[in-house]
Amino acid sequence: MKTTLIFAVSLASASMAVPASADVFYEDSYIYNALVQVCTNTADDDRRSLHNTLQEYRISKQSAVEKIVCNGKLLTDFARLNQATKVVAMLKPYEDRIKGRVTIHDVAAPAAN
């Protein structure tokens, strides 16, 4: 009984939720200013300013690599496109964490003949 009631209430509230659009940013908003500064520093290949901007807006480098998009490209791809070698070198370890590396080691003992 409780499960169906909870399901019905959650379904009703989900249907009334207003979808948010990621494409709408006001030019004076906090997020818009953060994104513009990060993308500008990346395009300028200014590693120090990018680091300071990320700290100022409390964005981790891992989150920046995973989530920030400049001109339709992820941050590291945008940096490569603009030949920002210093920024790419700074963000490369964080990009490698996304890809993930799996290694399989055989832990079985060799057969005793």
Rosetta silent file (secondary structure, phi, psi, omega in degrees, C-alpha in Angstrom):
SEQUENCE: MKTTLIFAVSLASASMAVPASADVFYEDSYIYNALVQVCTNTADDDRRSLHNTLQEYRISKQSAVEKIVCNGKLLTDFARLNQATKVVAMLKPYEDRIKGRVTIHDVAAPAAN
SCORE:     score description
SCORE:     0.000 S_00000001
   1 L     0.000  -49.432 -179.215    0.000    0.000    0.000 S_00000001
   2 H   -64.445  -36.937 -178.784    2.716    2.449    1.013 S_00000001
   3 H   -63.546  -44.112  179.850    4.791    1.549   -2.033 S_00000001
   4 H   -67.942  -34.969  177.922    1.985    2.317   -4.463 S_00000001
   5 H   -66.252  -45.422  178.332    1.213    5.571   -2.668 S_00000001
   6 H   -62.621  -41.858  179.046    4.846    6.662   -2.785 S_00000001
   7 H   -62.631  -43.439 -179.478    5.054    5.673   -6.449 S_00000001
   8 H   -65.088  -41.802  179.456    1.895    7.620   -7.309 S_00000001
   9 H   -66.977  -42.418 -179.873    3.073   10.740   -5.460 S_00000001
  10 H   -67.476  -35.944  177.482    6.526   10.625   -7.048 S_00000001
  11 H   -65.862  -41.807  178.928    5.023   10.122  -10.500 S_00000001
  12 H   -66.090  -42.098 -179.664    2.678   13.074  -10.035 S_00000001
  13 H   -70.518  -33.226  177.844    5.443   15.340   -8.776 S_00000001
  14 H   -67.672  -34.715 -179.699    7.771   14.278  -11.600 S_00000001
  15 H   -72.652  -22.675  179.607    5.164   15.135  -14.197 S_00000001
  16 H   -92.042   -7.299 -178.269    4.786   18.641  -12.742 S_00000001
  17 L   -67.334  141.456  179.669    8.500   19.362  -12.623 S_00000001
  18 L   -90.835  122.367 -179.685    9.650   22.085  -14.963 S_00000001
  19 L   -68.691  138.183  179.228   12.505   20.944  -17.193 S_00000001
  20 L   -95.217  142.863  178.937   15.596   23.128  -16.991 S_00000001
  21 L  -105.526  128.473 -179.966   17.464   24.121  -20.110 S_00000001
  22 L   -77.743  -13.888 -177.072   21.245   24.181  -20.015 S_00000001
  23 L   -81.541  -12.229 -176.065   21.329   26.496  -23.023 S_00000001
  24 L   -98.543  110.854  174.775   19.823   29.450  -21.159 S_00000001
  25 L  -130.838  136.894  175.200   22.355   31.563  -19.279 S_00000001
  26 L   -86.678  141.292 -172.859   21.967   35.169  -18.387 S_00000001
  27 L   -64.013  -18.537  178.747   25.015   37.233  -19.253 S_00000001
  28 L  -101.637    8.359 -175.802   25.345   38.558  -15.713 S_00000001
  29 L   -79.195  157.686 -179.357   24.961   35.183  -14.020 S_00000001
  30 H   -61.705  -45.283 -178.104   27.620   33.575  -11.866 S_00000001
  31 H   -66.397  -43.193 -179.883   27.806   30.431  -14.002 S_00000001
  32 H   -59.863  -46.145  179.420   28.051   32.355  -17.250 S_00000001
  33 H   -62.893  -39.990  178.857   30.947   34.452  -15.940 S_00000001
  34 H   -62.992  -46.522 -178.636   32.752   31.356  -14.669 S_00000001
  35 H   -65.138  -40.169  179.081   32.411   29.562  -18.000 S_00000001
  36 H   -63.822  -43.032  179.844   33.536   32.581  -20.004 S_00000001
  37 H   -65.983  -42.105 -179.962   36.636   33.026  -17.836 S_00000001
  38 H   -63.973  -46.078 -179.374   37.550   29.334  -17.977 S_00000001
  39 H   -66.442  -38.421  178.651   37.140   29.172  -21.759 S_00000001
  40 H   -66.156  -45.135  178.233   39.038   32.428  -22.283 S_00000001
  41 H   -63.645  -35.364  178.450   41.946   31.324  -20.099 S_00000001
  42 H   -68.332  -44.818 -179.872   42.046   27.995  -21.910 S_00000001
  43 H   -64.793  -32.840  179.588   42.070   29.624  -25.344 S_00000001
  44 L   -80.587   -3.754 -176.946   44.835   32.004  -24.228 S_00000001
  45 L    57.402   40.768 -179.546   46.940   29.043  -22.988 S_00000001
  46 L  -104.076   90.420 -175.255   47.197   30.761  -19.606 S_00000001
  47 H   -62.830  -43.725 -177.472   47.682   27.895  -17.197 S_00000001
  48 H   -65.769  -44.851  179.031   48.090   30.029  -14.081 S_00000001
  49 H   -65.957  -36.200  177.224   44.987   32.136  -14.715 S_00000001
  50 H   -64.106  -44.493  177.928   42.964   29.009  -15.476 S_00000001
  51 H   -59.894  -45.546  179.391   44.097   27.458  -12.200 S_00000001
  52 H   -65.290  -38.992  178.878   43.185   30.650  -10.291 S_00000001
  53 H   -65.414  -43.135  178.110   39.800   30.901  -12.008 S_00000001
  54 H   -62.563  -39.497  177.000   38.973   27.290  -11.166 S_00000001
  55 H   -67.311  -42.469 -178.626   39.921   27.920   -7.546 S_00000001
  56 H   -60.039  -41.720 -178.726   37.958   31.174   -7.419 S_00000001
  57 L   -93.128    6.418  177.800   34.783   29.497   -8.641 S_00000001
  58 L    55.003   50.713  176.497   35.506   26.330   -6.619 S_00000001
  59 L  -111.822  125.514  177.869   35.587   24.024   -9.622 S_00000001
  60 L   -74.510  155.584  179.532   37.849   20.998   -9.383 S_00000001
  61 H   -64.815  -35.329  178.488   40.050   20.237  -12.345 S_00000001
  62 H   -63.383  -44.354  178.052   38.411   16.828  -12.642 S_00000001
  63 H   -65.668  -37.868  179.063   34.947   18.419  -12.848 S_00000001
  64 H   -62.231  -44.580 -178.856   36.220   20.982  -15.333 S_00000001
  65 H   -66.396  -38.522 -176.450   37.597   18.276  -17.615 S_00000001
  66 H   -78.878  -33.817 -165.516   34.437   16.181  -17.369 S_00000001
  67 H  -119.559  -22.476 -176.105   31.735   18.849  -17.528 S_00000001
  68 L   -82.519  132.345 -179.650   32.847   22.188  -18.980 S_00000001
  69 E  -121.857  126.910  177.331   32.108   22.670  -22.666 S_00000001
  70 E  -118.403  122.855 -179.227   33.547   25.535  -24.712 S_00000001
  71 L    51.920   39.080  177.132   32.181   26.090  -28.236 S_00000001
  72 L    81.124    3.510 -179.080   30.666   22.617  -28.237 S_00000001
  73 E  -117.200  146.685  171.768   33.930   20.873  -27.283 S_00000001
  74 E   -62.107  159.052 -171.457   35.019   19.431  -23.972 S_00000001
  75 H   -56.827  -45.105 -178.753   37.622   21.569  -22.215 S_00000001
  76 H   -69.266  -37.183  176.888   40.654   19.462  -23.170 S_00000001
  77 H   -66.745  -38.179  176.310   39.498   19.128  -26.787 S_00000001
  78 H   -63.116  -40.809  178.711   38.932   22.895  -26.884 S_00000001
  79 H   -64.851  -42.109  178.383   42.457   23.446  -25.549 S_00000001
  80 H   -64.826  -39.881  179.808   43.924   21.137  -28.200 S_00000001
  81 H   -62.253  -35.495  179.316   41.924   22.888  -30.910 S_00000001
  82 L   -93.334   10.720  177.733   43.377   26.243  -29.793 S_00000001
  83 L    54.796   42.724  178.368   46.882   24.741  -29.458 S_00000001
  84 L   -91.813   79.688 -172.445   47.023   25.515  -25.738 S_00000001
  85 H   -66.257  -35.087 -179.964   49.826   23.078  -24.947 S_00000001
  86 H   -67.563  -41.731  179.438   50.402   24.265  -21.371 S_00000001
  87 H   -68.465  -40.016  178.363   46.748   23.866  -20.452 S_00000001
  88 H   -62.005  -42.326  178.873   46.577   20.457  -22.137 S_00000001
  89 H   -63.866  -35.871  179.460   49.614   19.310  -20.145 S_00000001
  90 H   -70.028  -38.124 -174.619   47.983   20.533  -16.925 S_00000001
  91 H   -92.122   -9.723 -176.672   44.645   18.807  -17.620 S_00000001
  92 H   -56.343  -45.983  179.519   46.012   15.588  -19.182 S_00000001
  93 H   -61.017  -32.952  179.855   46.179   13.572  -15.899 S_00000001
  94 H   -74.938  -31.601  176.303   42.542   14.418  -15.162 S_00000001
  95 H   -70.455  -36.667  179.576   41.493   13.407  -18.661 S_00000001
  96 H   -65.149  -30.932  178.697   43.287   10.070  -18.256 S_00000001
  97 H   -65.664  -30.277 -179.347   41.230    9.335  -15.130 S_00000001
  98 H   -68.756  -42.588 -175.498   38.041    9.531  -17.181 S_00000001
  99 H   -63.912  -36.280  179.820   39.191    6.947  -19.682 S_00000001
 100 L    71.174  139.818  179.081   39.973    4.422  -16.985 S_00000001
 101 L  -125.673  130.879  179.291   42.499    1.721  -17.334 S_00000001
 102 L  -118.021  125.212  174.760   41.790   -1.907  -16.660 S_00000001
 103 L  -122.736  140.376 -179.401   44.574   -4.426  -16.258 S_00000001
 104 L  -115.865  122.767  178.452   44.053   -8.101  -15.602 S_00000001
 105 L  -113.124  132.142  178.286   46.718  -10.053  -13.796 S_00000001
 106 L   -78.981  115.650 -176.911   46.556  -13.815  -13.570 S_00000001
 107 L   -99.276    1.967  179.000   46.942  -14.612   -9.890 S_00000001
 108 L   -72.753  142.264  178.968   46.707  -18.376  -10.247 S_00000001
 109 L   -71.508  146.878  178.694   49.856  -20.264   -9.305 S_00000001
 110 L   -65.411  150.399 -178.678   51.702  -21.980  -12.141 S_00000001
 111 L   -65.915  135.603  178.458   51.024  -25.682  -12.503 S_00000001
 112 L   -90.512  112.950  179.837   53.511  -27.914  -10.641 S_00000001
 113 L  -103.162    0.000    0.000   54.783  -30.605  -12.996 S_00000001
